[in-house]
């Protein structure tokens, strides 16, 4: 559905994208992750036909974004980070306006369907200016869906809204994956892990990792991660106790007083023996493996890149 090959974007002397390549399959929710300035928004703007690439090839639903820009735009719904709305229009009037711009057949019926889909039909007569930030985000999503596009591109859709509204937007994105290919940009890593089928991680204009969150975890989690609680001894003494164990890479104090232990191999037996042999002043209270989170993966690949 989306195919990006060696995509580059140059702004004068600054290279925002340095030849990235990725694909998104029909019905897939693909997360685009990266720190500020990584190239996420630039990528999305090129995919929507908002700006041309400097080099490389991008196709959406089989159409080249450069040579068939209008065909691409017909098949893409876009929710930018800052939703452009007309505050003096009603909710219903705003979506009906977009339906006409998009030349939607039976615009009135489609307006009703899309407002019901984003749970705004009961507010259809309200002025846009009276909507909360979360409702405005959902209205922007309705605008992106009114022409029933094959591809939906969402740029940071949950920024600045309260936790309950985040859940509502997240549920809407999950539901979109049943009928559309979705590109979903976010800074909230736990959100990407819950919503996305696959993620790509950008850093400084380069693609530094991609795959399903679980498979990325397996690929990058080369060693073992343990959570250990030890009674007795200062953090410095505990680190000195565990660090000499063969294979231990780091011992880090956590906010709850426990320790995160990273190792090349399984060191649980050695930790037990080391603590037990350290004398009466030390007691092993807890030791358990910890799975690598998407946040860990993100920080690891960005640091390596």
FENHUDA-V513272 format. One record per backbone hydrogen bond with DSSP energy under -0.5 kcal/mol. NH is the residue of the N-H (numbers start at 0). CO is the residue of the C=O. If there is no record, write none. Layout:
# FENHUDA-V513272
nh: [NH/NH]
co: [CO/CO]
This chain:
# FENHUDA-V513272
nh: [1/2/3/4/6/7/8/10/11/13/15/15/16/17/18/19/21/23/27/29/29/30/30/31/32/32/37/42/43/44/45/46/47/48/49/50/53/54/56/58/59/60/62/64/67/71/72/73/74/74/75/76/78/79/82/84/86/88/90/91/93/94/95/96/97/98/99/100/101/102/103/106/109/110/111/112/113/114/115/116/117/118/119/120/122/123/125/127/128/129/130/135/136/137/138/139/140/141/142/143/144/145/147/149/150/151/152/153/153/154/154/155/155/158/160/165/166/167/168/169/170/171/172/173/174/175/176/176/177/178/179/180/181/181/182/183/183/184/184/185/188/191/192/193/194/195/196/197/198/199/200/201/201/202/204/205/207/207/208/210/215/216/217/218/219/220/221/223/225/226/227/227/228/230/237/238/239/240/241/242/243/244/247/248/249/251/253/256/258/259/260/260/261/261/262/263/266/270/271/272/273/274/275/276/277/278/281/282/284/284/285/287/289/296/297/298/299/300/301/302/303/304]
co: [23/58/21/56/19/54/16/13/9/10/8/13/8/204/6/6/3/1/24/27/181/28/197/183/30/199/34/38/39/40/41/42/43/45/44/44/7/7/4/2/62/0/59/57/63/67/68/69/70/71/72/150/152/77/80/82/84/85/125/123/89/90/91/92/93/94/95/96/97/99/98/103/105/106/107/108/109/110/111/112/113/115/114/114/119/120/122/88/86/126/127/131/132/133/134/135/136/137/138/139/140/141/144/74/74/180/76/151/182/78/152/153/184/155/157/161/162/163/164/165/166/167/168/169/170/171/172/173/174/175/175/149/27/179/151/29/181/153/182/31/186/187/188/189/190/191/28/28/210/30/208/32/199/205/37/202/200/205/200/198/211/212/213/214/215/216/219/262/260/287/225/258/285/282/233/234/235/236/237/238/239/241/244/261/261/259/257/253/227/251/225/258/249/259/223/246/264/266/267/268/269/270/271/272/274/275/278/230/228/282/228/226/224/292/293/294/295/296/297/298/299/300]
